[in-house]
Amino acid sequence: MTTLSIPDMSCGHCRASIETALAAIPGAGPVRFDAEARTARVEGDAAPETLIAVLDGIGFPATVLR
């Protein structure tokens, strides 16, 4: 499990874009979002570096919280 801080995630459209991008990553598993905290918890075992690279590629820089 990886929790990501995504400070630029500000609306439902942002969330949908992020969810679609993460769903395409093998091993990402289900994703749980906290819109208020602007975080996403990825339940799968995908490498955090991969998650960050994919989000950066679609314009949503992210950092690992844990």
C-alpha positions, 0 to 999 in steps of 0.5 A, a space after each residue: 500500500 502506498 499513500 500519495 500526496 497530490 496537492 494539485 488534485 482539486 476537483 472531480 475531473 482531476 480525480 477521474 484523470 488520476 484514477 484512470 492513469 493509476 488503473 492502467 498500472 499493473 499491480 496498482 490495485 484499488 485506489 481510495 481518495 481523500 479529496 479534502 486531504 488531496 491524497 490517494 491510497 493505492 492498495 496494490 503493490 505497484 512501485 511508488 516510483 512508478 505511481 509518481 512517474 505516471 502521475 507526473 506524466 499527466 500533470 499531477 506531481 505527487 509525493 509518497 506519504 507512506 
